[in-house]
């Protein structure tokens, strides 16, 4: 059998169920374990894939942990200066 994902509106559930029932076993509905653990699995995967592609093609810069730490320390100082309790 070939495996494919089909997304459909809830209003078509009865139609899909009827089609599966009439298929004589040629169509099978299988639960996706990824969606049981995380209902947004595929949306998160797509987002991560876009991020990786952006890093690979150079449109997004990947910084080191040291750069991140320095940037956050600088941001903390700036926020403290601007909004800190005097």
Helices and strands as residue ranges (DSSP letters): G 10-12, H 13-22, H 33-37, H 41-56, H 65-83
